[in-house]
Amino acid sequence: MRNIVPRIATIQDISGFGRCSLTVIMPILSCMGAQVCPVITAILSTHTGGFKNMTFTDLTHEMEAYINHWKSLELEFDYIYTGFLGNEKQIDIVIDFCESFKRTGKECIVVDPVMGDNGKLYKTYNKIMQEKMKHLVAKADMITPNLTEAMFLLDRTYESRAFDDEEIKEILSQLADMGPKYVVITGMTDAEGIKVNVAYDKIRNIFWKVPYKEVLAHYPGTGDAFTSVLIGALINGYNLPMAIQKAAEFISLAIKTTYGYGVDAKEGIMFEKVIPSLFKNEVDGEYSII
Ligand code: PXL
């Protein structure tokens, strides 16, 4: 870490209402002790997950000058974190950003390839973006796809089923072959029917399986919260499986809390209610090498 306060550039949209992208990422990472510097790709009145008549202001044309200013300031980042991207030009800009700001080789580029869920691509995603995302993944040190995104990146058919350890390892290795040193896939089910987040550390050649308790309620923005807590935990010195566990615990707690209040799921997880849990160091639960 080169900056006194770890510095993260994050390239994301801001959706004013509905708790996703920057409105989730910035508070979580600030609480975990990072300085968050956003490159804003678009301004939406809400996320795209179900509110009628949302507004969308595309900022693609502003991004180049914005980033050029940062280049002239010779800013250095410890982490570069990218999420939801709105069009193929933005993916090119992000690839250029990663190349320009990877100055010492110590920076960690985290790509959350936000493309879809439950076996389907988001409506904003097309084939060209799906192909370009593979180039961005090749630049990443770490990727955090869900199972749907993992399958799209590998051009495999999505199947909502259990996977045995050998299949899990094969999927993780194939993604690591695309470039990243660390691969984390969320939301898989293992051969025993247990919900697991899984990971591969290519440097140490270790595969991890980190079980979590499934909460049967779906909210937008949970992927953004997961990757933010994961990065925050890594910055705070957690190892990879413990960082995954911390992120999963935070999401379960936030979902359980939100579910209890019975508010409309479109409003996202009430992470504000559980922010204090980020400050405790211990994580519970098991994880194993597979
Ligand atoms: O949480 C990912 C995300 C980010 N940004 C926007 C979205 C979504 C998911 O739906 O709609 C605008």
Boltz pocket constraint, residues with backbone or C-beta under 6 A from the ligand:
constraints:
  - pocket:
      binder: B
      contacts: [[A, 13], [A, 15], [A, 20], [A, 21], [A, 44], [A, 46], [A, 47], [A, 48], [A, 49], [A, 84], [A, 114], [A, 220], [A, 221], [A, 222], [A, 223], [A, 224]]
      max_distance: 6.0
